[in-house]
């Protein structure tokens, strides 16, 4: 993932109250010496769940991610091209 995409996620996260609360919860756990919530980590201002980047609740960002996967060369389907 490139830095500009990660920055886009960080910006969207600032607008997602649920994302922010999860981040605050993780910070409180770490600062109090408690074990971090199972399977959650915070790294470089991003949240990860089970080693997957946790995407904020931002429809435009989610659509961009879905479209990127859809348009990927590796996402093609066999027999997609029509013959005449």
C-alpha positions as CSV (number, residue, x, y, z in Angstrom):
1,X,0.0,0.0,0.0
2,X,1.3,3.4,-0.8
3,X,1.6,6.3,1.7
4,X,-1.1,8.4,0.0
5,X,-3.6,5.6,0.3
6,X,-2.8,5.2,4.0
7,X,-3.1,8.9,4.5
8,X,-6.5,8.8,2.9
9,X,-7.5,6.1,5.4
10,X,-6.2,8.2,8.3
11,X,-8.2,11.2,7.1
12,X,-11.4,9.2,6.8
13,X,-10.8,7.7,10.3
14,X,-10.9,11.2,11.8
15,X,-14.5,11.4,10.7
16,X,-15.6,8.0,11.9
17,X,-16.6,8.1,15.6
18,X,-16.6,4.3,15.9
19,X,-13.1,4.0,14.5
20,X,-11.9,6.8,16.8
21,X,-13.5,5.1,19.9
22,X,-11.8,1.8,19.0
23,X,-8.5,3.6,18.7
24,X,-9.0,5.3,22.1
25,X,-9.9,2.0,23.6
26,X,-6.7,0.4,22.4
27,X,-4.6,3.3,23.6
28,X,-6.2,3.1,27.1
29,X,-5.5,-0.6,27.2
30,X,-1.8,-0.1,26.2
31,X,-1.3,2.9,28.6
32,X,-2.8,1.0,31.6
33,X,-0.6,-1.9,31.0
34,X,-3.5,-4.2,30.1
35,X,-3.3,-6.6,27.3
36,X,-4.5,-5.1,24.1
37,X,-7.9,-6.3,22.9
38,X,-7.5,-9.7,21.3
39,X,-6.5,-9.5,17.6
40,X,-6.5,-5.6,17.5
41,X,-3.3,-3.5,17.0
42,X,-2.6,0.1,16.4
43,X,0.4,1.0,14.3
44,X,1.3,4.4,12.7
45,X,-2.1,5.8,13.4
46,X,-3.9,2.9,11.7
47,X,-5.9,0.1,13.2
48,X,-5.6,-3.5,12.3
49,X,-7.9,-6.4,13.1
50,X,-6.5,-9.9,12.7
51,X,-3.6,-8.4,10.7
52,X,-6.0,-6.7,8.2
53,X,-6.3,-2.9,7.9
54,X,-9.5,-1.7,9.6
55,X,-11.2,0.6,7.1
56,X,-13.2,3.5,8.5
57,X,-16.9,3.8,7.8
58,X,-16.6,6.1,4.8
59,X,-18.6,5.1,1.8
60,X,-16.4,6.9,-0.8
61,X,-13.3,5.2,0.6
62,X,-15.0,1.8,0.7
63,X,-16.2,2.2,-2.9
64,X,-12.7,3.2,-4.0
65,X,-11.3,0.0,-2.4
66,X,-14.0,-2.2,-3.9
67,X,-13.5,-0.6,-7.3
68,X,-9.7,-1.1,-7.1
69,X,-10.1,-4.8,-6.5
70,X,-12.7,-5.1,-9.2
71,X,-10.5,-3.4,-11.8
72,X,-7.4,-5.4,-10.9
73,X,-5.9,-7.5,-13.6
74,X,-5.9,-10.5,-11.3
75,X,-9.6,-10.0,-10.6
76,X,-10.6,-10.9,-14.2
77,X,-12.8,-13.8,-15.1
78,X,-12.0,-16.6,-17.5
79,X,-14.1,-16.4,-20.6
80,X,-14.7,-12.7,-20.1
81,X,-13.7,-11.7,-23.6
82,X,-16.3,-12.5,-26.3
83,X,-15.4,-14.0,-29.6
84,X,-17.0,-13.0,-32.9
